[in-house]
Amino acid sequence: MLKLSSTNVKIAKIHKQHQNKLKKARISLKKRKYSEFLDLPDQDLSELIKTTTPLKAKYSDIVVIGMGGSILGTQMIFNIFKGPNHNLTAKPRFHFIDTLDPSFIKSLEPVLDKKKSLFIFVSKSGNTLETSTLFALVYKGARKWFGPKWQKHIAIITQNPSGLLHKYAIKDNLTLYEIPKFVGGRYSILTAAGLTPSLLMGIDPKKLLQGAKKANTFATAERLAALQYHMYKEKKKTSTILFPYINGFEFFNKWAIQLIAESLGKNSKTGPLPVGLIGPSDQHSTLQLLLDGPKDKWVTFFEVEKRANDYKVNNQNFSKVLKAQKEGTRKALDQKNIPTVTLTLDKISEESIGELIQTFEIAVALTGEMLKINPFNQPAVELGKKKTNELLNHR
């Protein structure tokens, strides 16, 4: 169960103060067609589990290819539950590509056992430039790399029937998973986009959804939305700082940054700047700015009540030292009158992470409604894509 607390912010008072706005936000959110992410905890996973479970034992390397919301959620799940050293000792190994940088792609070639590799391409539109370009590269070499059963080494996760990826999946009888039409890309981690790779990692998707269902009470999400609105709109805190004291949360930060920035940065005048830090390492870099720099920020700490593993030196548990570091940082910020809140997970589990994911998605969507913007589009990003395509077509 997620717990939201603070020593210098009156959470209950702020929540109560914005009840009317929250009520209107709930109503307008549920009327939007792209609010179908709220229904994901109740989805039937039987077909996904049936299709995906046999794949785990067939491959030594699984390569997930996508951009933004199509891959960040999966990277978050991997880093939280498996960690960066997983590939050194266990199989299947997982690799993630979200770039066209030739040096990075080249560095993967000697690492992969191509004959035992599964390439998973994730793109809701099926036309994402980077993903479709990488698909073309793998498709070109597929027969040479994989042999006559090359189709078994490529899976597609998409939604758009007219998209390039969907067309090739049908034409070549590739494994195909569907993303619901009215779930936006950055809200899609609890669809096949995130659940398929999670299942291959050995993560129980049913438990992720059980946790997400707890968030659908809106209880914690509403308080987070009220806080974000209050800090940004009324206290003029233009930067929101995410500060987990959980090392595996590096990609949670990246996922949440995209969720906040793309959902709330609109109309050339709306949107807090999200910044992701990791404690305690960023105490030795960014904390100086937080304490002594401009007072335009507020901070959300993340911590775990009970850690699965611990070490002890000189009668001090590492978890206790980490807790003291987080509390010391919080107290220093409190003393400087910088608003701080803490989200506490009881432990790291599929249920707790599922609840955290859904809570954040609901909170961001509600904040967008309170700010009277559409939290599900990204018009400026589309402009950038258009300009890129113009440059490529011109050449």
ChimeraX attribute file (.defattr): number of C-alpha atoms within 10 A of each C-alpha:
attribute: neighborCount
match mode: 1-to-1
recipient: residues
	/A:1	16
	/A:2	19
	/A:3	12
	/A:4	18
	/A:5	17
	/A:6	16
	/A:7	13
	/A:8	16
	/A:9	16
	/A:10	13
	/A:11	18
	/A:12	12
	/A:13	11
	/A:14	17
	/A:15	19
	/A:16	12
	/A:17	13
	/A:18	18
	/A:19	14
	/A:20	11
	/A:21	17
	/A:22	21
	/A:23	14
	/A:24	13
	/A:25	22
	/A:26	18
	/A:27	12
	/A:28	15
	/A:29	22
	/A:30	13
	/A:31	11
	/A:32	12
	/A:33	12
	/A:34	18
	/A:35	19
	/A:36	17
	/A:37	20
	/A:38	19
	/A:39	12
	/A:40	18
	/A:41	24
	/A:42	12
	/A:43	11
	/A:44	10
	/A:45	15
	/A:46	9
	/A:47	9
	/A:48	17
	/A:49	17
	/A:50	10
	/A:51	13
	/A:52	16
	/A:53	13
	/A:54	10
	/A:55	15
	/A:56	18
	/A:57	10
	/A:58	13
	/A:59	18
	/A:60	18
	/A:61	22
	/A:62	27
	/A:63	19
	/A:64	22
	/A:65	23
	/A:66	27
	/A:67	20
	/A:68	15
	/A:69	24
	/A:70	27
	/A:71	26
	/A:72	24
	/A:73	26
	/A:74	26
	/A:75	24
	/A:76	24
	/A:77	25
	/A:78	21
	/A:79	19
	/A:80	21
	/A:81	18
	/A:82	18
	/A:83	15
	/A:84	12
	/A:85	9
	/A:86	15
	/A:87	14
	/A:88	8
	/A:89	8
	/A:90	11
	/A:91	15
	/A:92	20
	/A:93	18
	/A:94	23
	/A:95	17
	/A:96	18
	/A:97	19
	/A:98	18
	/A:99	14
	/A:100	13
	/A:101	9
	/A:102	8
	/A:103	8
	/A:104	12
	/A:105	13
	/A:106	10
	/A:107	10
	/A:108	13
	/A:109	10
	/A:110	8
	/A:111	11
	/A:112	17
	/A:113	14
	/A:114	19
	/A:115	16
	/A:116	15
	/A:117	22
	/A:118	26
	/A:119	20
	/A:120	23
	/A:121	27
	/A:122	29
	/A:123	31
	/A:124	28
	/A:125	19
	/A:126	23
	/A:127	17
	/A:128	17
	/A:129	16
	/A:130	17
	/A:131	23
	/A:132	20
	/A:133	13
	/A:134	19
	/A:135	20
	/A:136	13
	/A:137	11
	/A:138	15
	/A:139	16
	/A:140	11
	/A:141	12
	/A:142	19
	/A:143	13
	/A:144	12
	/A:145	17
	/A:146	18
	/A:147	13
	/A:148	10
	/A:149	9
	/A:150	18
	/A:151	18
	/A:152	17
	/A:153	24
	/A:154	23
	/A:155	20
	/A:156	25
	/A:157	27
	/A:158	27
	/A:159	22
	/A:160	19
	/A:161	15
	/A:162	11
	/A:163	17
	/A:164	17
	/A:165	30
	/A:166	24
	/A:167	15
	/A:168	16
	/A:169	20
	/A:170	13
	/A:171	9
	/A:172	10
	/A:173	13
	/A:174	19
	/A:175	17
	/A:176	21
	/A:177	22
	/A:178	17
	/A:179	24
	/A:180	20
	/A:181	15
	/A:182	16
	/A:183	23
	/A:184	20
	/A:185	24
	/A:186	21
	/A:187	26
	/A:188	23
	/A:189	29
	/A:190	25
	/A:191	24
	/A:192	22
	/A:193	29
	/A:194	24
	/A:195	26
	/A:196	23
	/A:197	24
	/A:198	22
	/A:199	19
	/A:200	20
	/A:201	20
	/A:202	12
	/A:203	19
	/A:204	16
	/A:205	25
	/A:206	21
	/A:207	18
	/A:208	24
	/A:209	26
	/A:210	17
	/A:211	24
	/A:212	27
	/A:213	21
	/A:214	21
	/A:215	27
	/A:216	17
	/A:217	11
	/A:218	18
	/A:219	12
	/A:220	23
	/A:221	24
	/A:222	25
	/A:223	22
	/A:224	26
	/A:225	27
	/A:226	27
	/A:227	23
	/A:228	24
	/A:229	24
	/A:230	18
	/A:231	21
	/A:232	22
	/A:233	16
	/A:234	9
	/A:235	14
	/A:236	15
	/A:237	22
	/A:238	19
	/A:239	18
	/A:240	22
	/A:241	21
	/A:242	22
	/A:243	24
	/A:244	25
	/A:245	21
	/A:246	18
	/A:247	14
	/A:248	19
	/A:249	22
	/A:250	18
	/A:251	20
	/A:252	23
	/A:253	22
	/A:254	21
	/A:255	24
	/A:256	24
	/A:257	19
	/A:258	16
	/A:259	23
	/A:260	24
	/A:261	18
	/A:262	19
	/A:263	22
	/A:264	26
	/A:265	19
	/A:266	19
	/A:267	10
	/A:268	7
	/A:269	7
	/A:270	16
	/A:271	22
	/A:272	22
	/A:273	17
	/A:274	19
	/A:275	17
	/A:276	20
	/A:277	21
	/A:278	20
	/A:279	21
	/A:280	19
	/A:281	12
	/A:282	14
	/A:283	17
	/A:284	9
	/A:285	11
	/A:286	13
	/A:287	18
	/A:288	11
	/A:289	11
	/A:290	20
	/A:291	18
	/A:292	10
	/A:293	11
	/A:294	9
	/A:295	17
	/A:296	16
	/A:297	24
	/A:298	24
	/A:299	20
	/A:300	20
	/A:301	25
	/A:302	21
	/A:303	22
	/A:304	18
	/A:305	12
	/A:306	13
	/A:307	13
	/A:308	9
	/A:309	7
	/A:310	10
	/A:311	10
	/A:312	11
	/A:313	7
	/A:314	5
	/A:315	7
	/A:316	10
	/A:317	13
	/A:318	14
	/A:319	17
	/A:320	13
	/A:321	12
	/A:322	16
	/A:323	17
	/A:324	12
	/A:325	16
	/A:326	22
	/A:327	13
	/A:328	12
	/A:329	18
	/A:330	23
	/A:331	16
	/A:332	15
	/A:333	20
	/A:334	17
	/A:335	12
	/A:336	13
	/A:337	14
	/A:338	20
	/A:339	23
	/A:340	20
	/A:341	21
	/A:342	21
	/A:343	19
	/A:344	20
	/A:345	21
	/A:346	15
	/A:347	17
	/A:348	17
	/A:349	18
	/A:350	22
	/A:351	21
	/A:352	22
	/A:353	25
	/A:354	25
	/A:355	25
	/A:356	24
	/A:357	23
	/A:358	28
	/A:359	27
	/A:360	21
	/A:361	22
	/A:362	25
	/A:363	25
	/A:364	26
	/A:365	27
	/A:366	31
	/A:367	30
	/A:368	26
	/A:369	22
	/A:370	25
	/A:371	19
	/A:372	13
	/A:373	18
	/A:374	18
	/A:375	25
	/A:376	23
	/A:377	16
	/A:378	15
	/A:379	12
	/A:380	14
	/A:381	10
	/A:382	11
	/A:383	11
	/A:384	11
	/A:385	14
	/A:386	12
	/A:387	11
	/A:388	13
	/A:389	13
	/A:390	11
	/A:391	10
	/A:392	9
	/A:393	8
	/A:394	7
	/A:395	6
